């Protein structure tokens, strides 16, 4: 009997049959308290939320939820998002009644299981927001050269109660640089939703070279919520253009690359063409340019692209260099495919290679020491493939070599072919700009402007495996030192209060600017939940046998008792 009892306990633990138990109404509840920024918009609203959560708990537990799930404390809410699904799933696993105290504005309603939401009691606090004008986003190049014209795309809109009359929706959209209004534009706010417009200004209006935080601001009389009226945008002004294309001689590949490069790299691109030996022209205006000016622009650029005949190229030692040979090669239909094992293979995984037009000519790329093939080409889909693109790291920086002409036809055809062309260019440029052994930036923020309450994401771009990096962040009137702790995926996150920070990585391995804005989508959240009493009938929750310590104790006690009994009887 002891042996059968022990074996039965082991079988029960191994099998772990699904069993549910009934939840009684007297069990301790789990209260989920919304700790996002929108819970502190009104006078006393957060204190009312605390009192409501304590009254509902009745000896149970209180969890805060926002960007994540945390234990209860009374500090002011500061999360920049309201994600209910993880907290609701964790509360359901704990068992017992569930109550949610929130303003009703959650960001992941489509991810919340419907049965769990129906089971929870929802208590709504606060009043519906009034009409509010806001700036939702600012897009544009974060790096420009002196003399450039900068164009920023500003998205603005309204939320809350609608303003019925068009005359009441007149507003002013302005761009503020160093406390001065650089551009102002009269706009009409939409009745609902958002619209996008462009603000253009010369880079010379930025008072000093280097990093500067611009502010796109909407001004609307009677706007009750001012914290979302402006959005900061960091921009770096350099003496020379950050990306330069040298086409010698110019061809269609250089023309299409110049347009695509600016889109995928988010850098201002200046192109130069050499129509005759020693005679250079501006690639956009066709105005004559001296060879000395071309060399100066290439010397100061972060990324240099040389297209055409290598015999006519300038000697460049840019940190990132892409050389594209298009003037020579074996003519024919060269079908391009990715090479196995390249660092950018994952980025090229979505390209429909079999559906792309063939290249017009190909020149085999020599694979010297340290070079890694990226693309291969096959003539008329017959015979052996040859490498036509390779990348390598040198002491001066990263290098990519291309030896196939006619890829512009991918972009010219549009549709999936155009996306394939952009994907290939983006993958190569991203690898070039990431740095490597010769780069000084070992880590970079994925986003230079982050909304309030959200962490700043960082990405490892240095040599070797990711490792912890100390970082110093200087804000107006304050300075702090922290450590970027990278995971196995090369990602790190740092939660900072709203401010404009100039950061410097330890060991001189990178510097720049990152902005944590006071603007947040939480200020204009729209309630999507309704108050409800929750499910009245008792629920059933899973019963896990392996979480019951007494089943393990029963098996151990049964086998130990059998062994002791057999020894006492003199049995083996």
C-alpha positions as CSV (number, residue, x, y, z in Angstrom):
1,X,0.0,0.0,0.0
2,X,2.8,2.4,0.8
3,X,4.5,1.6,-2.6
4,X,1.2,2.1,-4.4
5,X,0.6,5.4,-2.7
6,X,4.1,6.7,-3.7
7,X,3.7,5.5,-7.3
8,X,0.3,7.1,-7.5
9,X,1.7,10.4,-6.3
10,X,4.5,10.2,-8.9
11,X,2.1,9.4,-11.7
12,X,-0.1,12.4,-10.6
13,X,2.9,14.7,-10.7
14,X,4.1,13.4,-14.1
15,X,0.7,13.4,-15.7
16,X,-0.5,16.7,-14.0
17,X,-4.1,16.1,-15.2
18,X,-6.1,19.4,-15.9
19,X,-8.4,20.1,-13.0
20,X,-10.2,23.3,-12.1
21,X,-11.4,24.6,-8.8
22,X,-14.3,26.9,-8.0
23,X,-13.4,30.4,-6.8
24,X,-15.6,31.5,-3.9
25,X,-16.6,35.1,-3.5
26,X,-14.9,35.3,-0.2
27,X,-11.3,35.0,-1.6
28,X,-9.0,37.9,-1.5
29,X,-9.3,40.1,-4.6
30,X,-6.6,41.4,-6.9
31,X,-6.9,45.1,-7.6
32,X,-5.2,46.5,-10.8
33,X,-4.4,50.2,-10.4
34,X,-3.7,52.2,-13.6
35,X,-0.4,54.0,-13.0
36,X,-0.1,55.8,-16.3
37,X,0.4,59.5,-16.7
38,X,-3.3,60.1,-17.6
39,X,-4.3,59.2,-14.1
40,X,-2.8,62.4,-12.7
41,X,-4.3,65.0,-15.0
42,X,-6.9,66.3,-12.5
43,X,-6.7,67.7,-9.0
44,X,-7.0,64.9,-6.5
45,X,-7.7,62.2,-9.2
46,X,-4.7,60.1,-8.2
47,X,-5.6,60.3,-4.5
48,X,-9.1,59.2,-5.3
49,X,-7.7,56.3,-7.3
50,X,-5.6,55.2,-4.3
51,X,-8.6,55.4,-1.9
52,X,-10.7,53.4,-4.4
53,X,-8.1,50.7,-4.8
54,X,-7.6,50.3,-1.0
55,X,-11.4,50.0,-0.5
56,X,-11.7,47.3,-3.2
57,X,-8.7,45.3,-2.0
58,X,-10.2,44.3,1.4
59,X,-7.2,42.4,2.5
60,X,-6.2,41.4,-1.0
61,X,-3.3,42.7,-3.1
62,X,-2.9,45.8,-5.3
63,X,-0.8,45.8,-8.4
64,X,0.1,48.9,-10.5
65,X,0.1,48.6,-14.3
66,X,1.3,50.9,-17.1
67,X,4.2,50.0,-19.3
68,X,4.6,46.9,-17.0
69,X,3.3,45.3,-13.9
70,X,4.7,46.3,-10.5
71,X,3.9,46.1,-6.8
72,X,1.8,48.7,-5.1
73,X,3.2,52.0,-3.9
74,X,1.7,55.5,-3.6
75,X,4.1,57.4,-5.8
76,X,2.6,59.6,-8.5
77,X,1.9,57.7,-11.8
78,X,4.7,58.1,-14.4
79,X,4.2,55.4,-17.0
80,X,3.8,56.5,-20.6
81,X,1.5,53.7,-21.7
82,X,-1.5,51.8,-20.2
83,X,-1.1,48.1,-21.0
84,X,-3.8,46.1,-19.2
85,X,-3.4,42.7,-20.8
86,X,-0.2,41.5,-18.9
87,X,-1.6,42.6,-15.5
88,X,-5.0,41.0,-16.2
89,X,-3.5,37.7,-17.2
90,X,-1.3,37.7,-14.1
91,X,-4.2,38.4,-11.8
92,X,-6.3,35.6,-13.4
93,X,-3.5,33.2,-12.8
94,X,-3.5,34.2,-9.1
95,X,-7.2,33.4,-8.8
96,X,-9.9,35.2,-6.9
97,X,-12.0,38.3,-7.9
98,X,-10.3,41.0,-10.1
99,X,-11.0,44.7,-10.0
100,X,-9.5,47.4,-12.3
101,X,-9.3,51.0,-11.3
102,X,-8.6,53.1,-14.4
103,X,-9.7,56.1,-16.4
104,X,-10.7,53.8,-19.2
105,X,-7.9,54.7,-21.7
106,X,-5.9,51.5,-22.3
107,X,-3.6,50.9,-25.3
108,X,-3.9,47.2,-25.7
109,X,-7.6,46.5,-25.6
110,X,-7.3,44.3,-28.7
111,X,-4.8,42.0,-26.8
112,X,-7.0,41.6,-23.6
113,X,-8.7,38.2,-23.5
114,X,-12.5,38.9,-23.7
115,X,-13.3,36.2,-21.0
116,X,-10.9,37.8,-18.5
117,X,-12.2,41.3,-19.3
118,X,-15.8,40.1,-18.7
119,X,-14.8,38.6,-15.4
120,X,-13.1,41.8,-14.0
121,X,-14.9,44.5,-12.2
122,X,-14.0,47.9,-13.8
123,X,-14.2,51.1,-11.9
124,X,-13.8,54.3,-14.0
125,X,-12.5,57.5,-12.5
126,X,-12.1,61.0,-14.1
127,X,-14.2,63.0,-16.5
128,X,-14.1,62.8,-20.3
129,X,-11.4,65.1,-21.8
130,X,-12.4,68.4,-23.3
131,X,-11.3,69.6,-26.8
132,X,-7.5,69.5,-27.0
133,X,-5.0,70.4,-29.7
134,X,-1.8,68.5,-29.8
135,X,1.4,67.8,-31.8
136,X,1.6,64.0,-32.4
137,X,4.9,63.6,-34.2
138,X,7.8,65.4,-35.9
139,X,9.7,63.6,-38.7
140,X,12.8,64.7,-40.6
141,X,16.5,64.4,-40.8
142,X,18.4,64.5,-37.5
143,X,21.6,65.5,-39.2
144,X,22.0,68.4,-41.7
145,X,24.9,70.4,-43.1
146,X,25.4,74.1,-43.0
147,X,23.6,75.7,-46.0
148,X,21.0,72.9,-46.3
149,X,17.3,73.5,-46.4
150,X,15.5,71.5,-43.7
151,X,12.0,70.2,-44.1
152,X,10.2,68.7,-41.1
153,X,6.9,66.8,-41.3
154,X,4.7,67.8,-38.3
155,X,1.6,65.8,-37.4
156,X,-1.0,67.6,-35.3
157,X,-4.6,67.1,-34.4
158,X,-7.4,67.3,-31.9
159,X,-9.0,65.0,-29.4
160,X,-11.9,65.1,-26.9
161,X,-15.0,67.1,-27.5
162,X,-15.2,68.4,-31.1
163,X,-15.2,72.1,-31.9
164,X,-18.2,72.4,-34.1
165,X,-17.5,75.7,-35.8
166,X,-14.6,76.0,-38.3
167,X,-13.7,79.5,-37.0
168,X,-13.0,78.0,-33.6
169,X,-10.5,75.6,-35.0
170,X,-8.0,78.2,-36.2
171,X,-4.5,77.6,-34.8
172,X,-0.9,78.5,-35.3
173,X,1.8,75.9,-35.9
174,X,5.3,77.2,-35.3
175,X,8.9,76.0,-35.0
176,X,10.9,77.4,-32.1
177,X,14.7,77.3,-32.3
178,X,16.7,78.5,-29.2
179,X,13.7,80.4,-27.9
180,X,12.9,82.2,-31.2
181,X,10.2,81.4,-33.6
182,X,11.8,80.4,-36.9
183,X,8.7,79.4,-38.9
184,X,5.0,80.1,-38.2
185,X,2.1,78.8,-40.2
186,X,-1.7,79.3,-39.8
187,X,-3.5,76.0,-39.8
188,X,-7.1,74.7,-39.3
189,X,-7.4,71.9,-36.7
190,X,-9.2,68.8,-38.0
191,X,-12.6,68.0,-36.5
192,X,-11.0,64.8,-35.3
193,X,-7.9,62.8,-35.9
194,X,-4.6,64.1,-37.2
195,X,-3.2,65.8,-40.3
196,X,0.4,66.3,-41.5
197,X,2.0,69.4,-42.9
198,X,5.6,70.5,-43.7
199,X,7.7,73.3,-42.1
200,X,10.7,74.4,-44.1
201,X,13.6,76.5,-42.9
202,X,17.3,77.1,-43.7
203,X,19.8,75.4,-41.5
204,X,21.5,78.8,-41.0
205,X,18.6,79.7,-38.6
206,X,20.1,77.2,-36.1
207,X,22.3,79.6,-34.0
208,X,25.3,77.2,-33.4
209,X,26.7,74.1,-35.0
210,X,26.3,70.9,-33.1
211,X,23.3,69.4,-31.4
212,X,20.2,71.6,-30.9
213,X,16.7,70.7,-29.7
214,X,13.9,72.3,-31.9
215,X,10.3,72.6,-30.7
216,X,7.3,72.2,-33.0
217,X,4.4,74.0,-31.2
218,X,0.6,74.3,-31.8
219,X,-1.1,77.4,-30.3
220,X,-4.9,77.3,-30.0
221,X,-6.9,79.7,-27.7
222,X,-8.7,77.9,-24.9
223,X,-6.6,74.7,-25.1
224,X,-7.1,73.1,-21.6
225,X,-4.1,70.7,-21.9
226,X,-0.8,72.4,-22.6
227,X,1.6,69.5,-22.0
228,X,1.0,68.0,-25.4
229,X,1.1,71.3,-27.4
230,X,4.8,70.9,-28.3
231,X,7.1,68.2,-29.5
232,X,10.9,68.4,-29.3
233,X,13.1,67.3,-32.2
234,X,16.9,67.0,-31.9
235,X,19.0,68.0,-34.9
236,X,22.8,68.0,-35.5
237,X,24.3,70.7,-37.8
238,X,27.6,69.9,-39.3
239,X,29.9,71.9,-41.5
240,X,29.8,69.2,-44.3
241,X,27.0,67.0,-45.6
242,X,26.8,63.7,-43.7
243,X,26.3,61.6,-46.9
244,X,28.0,62.3,-50.3
245,X,27.5,60.4,-53.6
246,X,30.3,60.7,-56.2
247,X,29.1,59.6,-59.7
248,X,32.0,59.4,-62.1
249,X,30.7,59.1,-64.6
250,X,27.0,59.5,-63.8
251,X,24.5,56.8,-64.7
252,X,21.0,55.5,-63.8
253,X,22.3,53.5,-60.8
254,X,23.7,56.6,-59.3
255,X,20.6,58.6,-60.0
256,X,18.2,56.1,-58.4
257,X,20.6,55.5,-55.5
258,X,20.8,59.2,-54.6
259,X,17.0,59.4,-54.2
260,X,16.7,56.1,-52.2
261,X,19.7,56.7,-50.0
262,X,18.2,59.9,-48.5
263,X,14.9,58.0,-47.6
264,X,16.4,54.9,-46.0
265,X,19.3,56.6,-44.1
266,X,17.3,59.7,-43.0
267,X,20.4,61.7,-43.8
268,X,20.7,64.7,-46.1
269,X,22.5,63.5,-49.2
270,X,24.6,65.7,-51.6
271,X,25.6,64.2,-54.9
272,X,28.3,65.3,-57.4
273,X,28.7,64.1,-61.0
274,X,31.9,64.1,-63.1
275,X,30.7,64.4,-66.7
276,X,34.2,65.0,-68.1
277,X,37.6,64.3,-66.5
278,X,38.3,66.8,-63.7
279,X,34.9,68.7,-64.3
280,X,32.4,68.2,-61.4
281,X,28.8,69.4,-61.2
282,X,26.3,69.5,-58.4
283,X,24.1,66.4,-58.8
284,X,20.9,68.4,-58.2
285,X,21.4,71.8,-59.8
286,X,24.1,70.8,-62.3
287,X,26.0,73.9,-61.3
288,X,29.8,73.6,-61.8
289,X,31.7,72.6,-58.6
290,X,35.4,72.7,-58.1
291,X,37.3,69.5,-57.4
292,X,38.6,71.0,-54.1
293,X,35.0,71.5,-52.9
294,X,34.1,67.9,-53.8
295,X,37.1,66.6,-51.9
296,X,36.3,68.8,-48.9
297,X,32.7,67.5,-48.8
298,X,33.8,63.9,-49.1
299,X,36.4,64.3,-46.4
300,X,33.9,65.6,-43.9
301,X,31.1,63.2,-44.8
302,X,30.2,60.3,-42.6
303,X,29.1,58.1,-45.5
304,X,30.6,58.3,-49.0
305,X,29.3,56.4,-52.0
306,X,31.4,56.1,-55.2
307,X,29.6,55.0,-58.3
308,X,30.9,54.3,-61.8
309,X,34.4,53.7,-63.0
310,X,37.1,53.1,-60.3
311,X,39.7,54.9,-62.5
312,X,37.9,58.2,-62.0
313,X,37.2,57.9,-58.3
314,X,38.7,60.0,-55.5
315,X,40.7,58.4,-52.8
316,X,38.3,58.5,-49.8
317,X,39.0,57.5,-46.2
318,X,35.4,58.0,-44.9
319,X,34.3,56.1,-41.8
320,X,31.7,54.4,-44.1
321,X,32.4,53.8,-47.8
322,X,30.3,52.1,-50.4
323,X,32.0,51.6,-53.8
324,X,29.7,50.5,-56.7
325,X,31.4,49.5,-60.0
326,X,28.9,49.9,-62.8
327,X,31.0,51.0,-65.8
328,X,32.6,47.7,-66.5
329,X,31.7,44.0,-66.3
330,X,30.4,41.1,-68.3
331,X,27.1,42.0,-69.9
332,X,24.1,39.7,-69.7
333,X,21.1,38.8,-67.5
334,X,22.6,38.4,-64.0
335,X,20.1,37.2,-61.4
336,X,21.0,38.3,-57.9
337,X,20.5,36.2,-54.8
338,X,21.8,36.6,-51.2
339,X,24.9,34.9,-50.0
340,X,24.6,32.6,-47.0
341,X,26.1,33.7,-43.7
342,X,26.4,37.4,-44.3
343,X,25.8,39.8,-41.4
344,X,22.8,41.4,-43.3
345,X,21.2,38.2,-44.4
346,X,18.4,38.5,-41.9
347,X,17.5,42.0,-43.2
348,X,17.2,40.6,-46.7
349,X,15.0,37.7,-45.8
350,X,11.8,39.4,-47.1
351,X,13.1,40.2,-50.6
352,X,11.4,38.1,-53.4
353,X,14.6,37.3,-55.2
354,X,13.0,35.1,-57.9
355,X,10.7,37.9,-59.0
356,X,13.3,40.6,-59.5
357,X,14.7,41.8,-62.8
358,X,18.2,40.7,-63.6
359,X,21.2,43.0,-63.6
360,X,22.7,44.3,-66.8
361,X,26.3,43.5,-66.1
362,X,28.4,42.0,-63.4
363,X,32.0,42.3,-62.3
364,X,33.2,39.6,-59.8
365,X,34.2,41.1,-56.4
366,X,37.5,39.9,-55.0
367,X,37.2,38.3,-51.6
368,X,40.4,39.4,-49.9
369,X,41.3,38.7,-46.3
370,X,38.3,39.6,-44.0
371,X,35.8,40.2,-46.8
372,X,32.4,38.5,-46.5
373,X,30.1,38.0,-49.6
374,X,26.7,39.5,-49.3
375,X,25.1,39.1,-52.8
376,X,25.8,36.6,-55.5
377,X,24.8,36.6,-59.2
378,X,24.3,33.9,-61.8
379,X,24.3,34.4,-65.5
380,X,21.0,33.5,-67.1
381,X,20.3,31.2,-64.0
382,X,22.9,28.8,-65.3
383,X,26.3,27.8,-64.1
384,X,28.1,28.8,-61.0
385,X,27.3,31.9,-59.0
386,X,29.9,34.6,-58.4
387,X,30.0,37.2,-55.5
388,X,29.0,40.7,-56.6
389,X,28.8,42.4,-53.2
390,X,31.0,42.0,-50.2
391,X,31.6,43.8,-47.0
392,X,34.7,44.1,-44.8
393,X,36.0,46.0,-41.7
394,X,39.2,48.0,-41.9
395,X,41.1,50.2,-39.5
396,X,39.6,53.2,-41.2
397,X,36.0,52.0,-41.0
398,X,33.5,49.7,-42.7
399,X,33.6,49.1,-46.5
400,X,31.0,47.6,-48.9
401,X,31.9,46.8,-52.6
402,X,29.2,46.2,-55.3
403,X,30.0,44.9,-58.7
404,X,26.6,44.6,-60.5
405,X,25.0,47.2,-62.8
406,X,21.3,47.7,-63.6
407,X,19.8,47.3,-60.1
408,X,18.0,50.6,-60.6
409,X,15.4,48.6,-62.7
410,X,14.1,47.2,-59.4
411,X,13.2,50.7,-58.2
412,X,11.9,51.8,-61.6
413,X,9.4,48.9,-61.7
414,X,7.7,49.9,-58.4
415,X,5.7,47.7,-56.2
416,X,7.5,44.7,-54.6
417,X,10.6,45.3,-56.7
418,X,11.0,48.9,-55.4
419,X,10.7,47.7,-51.8
420,X,13.3,45.1,-52.6
421,X,15.7,47.8,-53.9
422,X,15.1,49.9,-50.8
423,X,15.6,46.9,-48.5
424,X,19.0,46.0,-50.1
425,X,20.2,49.7,-49.9
426,X,18.9,50.1,-46.3
427,X,20.6,46.8,-45.2
428,X,24.0,47.8,-46.6
429,X,23.8,51.4,-45.3
430,X,22.6,50.3,-41.9
431,X,25.6,48.0,-41.6
432,X,28.0,50.8,-42.8
433,X,26.7,53.4,-40.4
434,X,26.6,50.9,-37.4
435,X,30.4,51.4,-37.1
436,X,32.4,48.3,-36.0
437,X,35.9,48.0,-34.8
438,X,37.0,51.3,-36.3
439,X,34.0,53.2,-35.0
440,X,33.8,55.4,-32.0
441,X,30.1,54.9,-31.3
442,X,29.7,51.6,-29.4
443,X,26.0,52.2,-28.7
444,X,23.3,54.4,-30.1
445,X,19.8,55.3,-29.1
446,X,17.2,53.7,-31.4
447,X,15.1,56.9,-31.1
448,X,16.5,60.3,-30.4
449,X,13.1,61.7,-29.1
450,X,11.1,59.6,-26.6
451,X,7.7,60.4,-25.1
452,X,7.4,61.0,-21.3
453,X,7.2,57.8,-19.2
454,X,8.8,55.6,-21.8
455,X,12.4,54.2,-21.6
456,X,15.1,55.3,-24.1
457,X,16.0,52.3,-26.2
458,X,19.7,51.7,-27.0
459,X,21.3,49.4,-29.5
460,X,24.8,47.9,-29.3
461,X,26.9,48.9,-32.4
462,X,30.4,48.3,-31.2
463,X,32.8,45.4,-31.8
464,X,32.4,42.0,-30.3
465,X,29.7,40.9,-27.9
466,X,27.6,43.5,-26.1
467,X,28.9,44.6,-22.7
468,X,27.9,47.1,-20.1
469,X,28.7,50.7,-20.8
470,X,28.7,53.6,-18.4
471,X,26.9,56.7,-19.7
472,X,26.9,60.3,-18.5
473,X,23.8,62.4,-19.2
474,X,24.0,66.1,-18.8
475,X,20.7,68.1,-18.7
476,X,20.2,71.8,-18.0
477,X,21.0,72.2,-14.3
478,X,21.6,68.5,-13.6
479,X,23.9,65.6,-14.5
480,X,23.6,61.9,-13.8
481,X,25.7,58.8,-14.4
482,X,24.1,55.4,-15.2
483,X,25.1,52.1,-16.9
484,X,23.6,50.7,-20.1
485,X,23.2,47.0,-19.5
486,X,22.8,45.2,-22.8
487,X,21.1,41.8,-23.2
488,X,22.0,39.0,-25.5
489,X,20.1,40.7,-28.3
490,X,22.2,43.8,-28.0
491,X,19.4,46.0,-26.6
492,X,19.3,48.1,-23.5
493,X,16.7,50.6,-22.0
494,X,17.1,53.6,-19.7
495,X,14.2,55.3,-18.1
496,X,14.8,59.1,-17.7
497,X,12.7,62.0,-16.5
498,X,11.7,64.6,-19.2
499,X,14.6,66.7,-20.3
500,X,17.1,67.3,-23.1
501,X,20.2,65.2,-22.4
502,X,23.7,65.4,-24.0
503,X,25.1,61.9,-23.4
504,X,28.7,60.7,-23.4
505,X,29.5,57.0,-23.3
506,X,32.4,55.8,-21.2
507,X,35.9,55.5,-22.8
508,X,34.9,58.1,-25.4
509,X,32.9,55.5,-27.3
510,X,30.1,57.8,-28.4
511,X,28.3,61.1,-27.7
512,X,25.2,62.8,-28.9
513,X,21.8,64.1,-27.8
514,X,18.6,62.4,-26.7
515,X,15.3,64.1,-25.8
516,X,12.8,62.7,-23.3
517,X,9.7,64.9,-24.1
518,X,7.1,66.1,-21.7
519,X,4.6,65.2,-24.5
520,X,2.8,61.9,-24.2
521,X,-0.2,60.2,-25.8
522,X,-1.5,59.7,-22.3
523,X,-2.5,63.4,-22.1
524,X,-5.1,62.8,-24.9
525,X,-6.2,59.2,-24.1
526,X,-9.7,58.3,-25.1
527,X,-11.6,56.0,-22.8
528,X,-12.3,52.6,-24.4
529,X,-13.4,50.7,-21.3
530,X,-16.8,51.0,-19.7
531,X,-17.7,50.6,-16.0
532,X,-18.9,47.1,-15.2
533,X,-19.7,45.0,-12.1
534,X,-17.8,41.9,-13.3
535,X,-19.0,38.4,-13.5
536,X,-21.4,37.6,-10.6
537,X,-21.3,33.8,-10.8
538,X,-18.2,32.0,-9.2
539,X,-15.4,31.3,-11.7
540,X,-13.2,28.3,-12.0
541,X,-9.4,28.6,-12.2
542,X,-6.8,25.9,-13.1
543,X,-5.5,23.7,-10.3
544,X,-1.8,22.7,-10.9
545,X,-0.8,19.6,-9.0
546,X,2.9,20.4,-9.3
547,X,2.4,23.6,-7.3
548,X,1.1,21.6,-4.3
549,X,3.9,20.8,-1.9
550,X,2.0,18.1,-0.1
551,X,1.9,15.8,-3.2
552,X,5.7,15.7,-3.3
553,X,5.8,15.2,0.5
554,X,3.3,12.3,0.2
555,X,5.5,10.5,-2.4
556,X,8.7,11.0,-0.4
557,X,7.0,9.9,2.9
558,X,5.4,6.8,1.3
559,X,8.7,5.5,-0.3
560,X,10.7,6.3,2.9
561,X,8.2,4.5,5.1
562,X,8.3,1.4,2.8
563,X,12.1,1.3,2.9
564,X,12.2,1.6,6.7
565,X,9.5,-1.1,7.1
566,X,11.3,-3.5,4.7
567,X,14.6,-3.0,6.6
568,X,12.9,-3.6,9.9
569,X,11.5,-6.9,8.5
570,X,15.0,-7.9,7.2
571,X,13.8,-7.8,3.5
572,X,16.2,-6.6,0.8
